[in-house]
Amino acid sequence: MPEIMYTIKPGDTLGAIARLYGTTVQAIVNANNIINPNLIYPGTRIGIPVQEMEPPGGPPPGEIIYTVQPGDTLNSIARLYQVSVESIVELNNIQDPNLIYPGKKLLMPEEAVNPFQNGITRYIVQQGDTLYRIARRFGTTVAELVTSNNIADPAMIRVGQTLIIPLTENATAIYRGNPSKNMVTFTFDATYGDNQTNTLLDILRRNNIKATFFLSGIWVENYPQLTRNIAQAGHEIGNHTYTHPHLPQLSLSQVANQIVSTGNIIRNTVGRTPYLFRPPFGEYDQSVLNTAARLGYLTIMWTVDSLDWQSPGVDAIINRVVNNIEPGAIILMHQAAAQTPLALQTIIDRLRNQGYSFGTVTEVLDP
């Protein structure tokens, strides 16, 4: 029986966790050799045995089957495959649309669009979108969007409008923003621990700087209020997968589930759907890039690695960033690195003295 890893949160009980995942307390106890079911500790990682349930009648040949992941809702799955919730409910004989368990396999309607295939995808225009941003996001051009959608005026797209997006055969990763702008961006990866988050937010607030935080799904689940604090402070949030795995070692469906689940969790927590993606450890291959692109994500790497995760010393972090900076630079830092807050203010001061301004990844990418 497959397992899904879960990090125990304050207030959790094995009974509540079992109900959430459609399993039993005894199954969780057996899978994790738990001595006392009434004594579990926040932060502990446990395996949740889930039943992989086939859709009614088994999967017809050639049909699309989706395995429900943590954080999924029927609404998010329907959006992913561009079908209605009602069609999924009817096809799979779902009694309660608000109750779907991780591990359950759902048959997608015949009209479902597979987001993991080459060709085209569809995108719903969001507040603040421009054709340039959408084209950059999907690795295409404004001209391609105009042609594919018969757009008379590229400046006149409306929120809620559905656009056909032609996908390139090979997506690319971005290592640097617009080199013609004297602007750089701080990015912070977060996977474990609240660590320096509040201190970093305070430093950024005092300096009137907006940054981009790449959050893993398990971090958002463990620190939902900190995630909301990041969003409420005006910072940008990106997707950093659910469990921070080595993506090239996973199947493409597992890669997609890591990204989709985290996107769902972020949206459910802060009400925003991320479109920036950073692969854990900076590891990717072409199939990972293509999968992220088909899901509507732009893969963001970095121009300067501060190496703060190695704790090389505050001066070493400062010098590495300042000495390697260039217009449009994307700076990689980590909210869990103990020396990062001690170095950040000096980095800000020195870069400002060199004439640099600061923005989010999106702002640094824009013309």
Helices and strands as residue ranges (DSSP letters): E 3-7, H 14-21, H 25-32, E 45-49, E 65-67, H 74-81, H 85-92, E 105-107, E 120-124, H 131-138, H 142-149, E 162-166, E 183-190, H 197-206, E 212-215, H 217-222, H 224-232, E 236-239, G 247-249, H 252-270, E 276-277, G 280-282, H 286-294, E 298-299, E 304-305, G 308-310, H 314-323, E 330-334, H 340-353, E 357-358, H 361-365
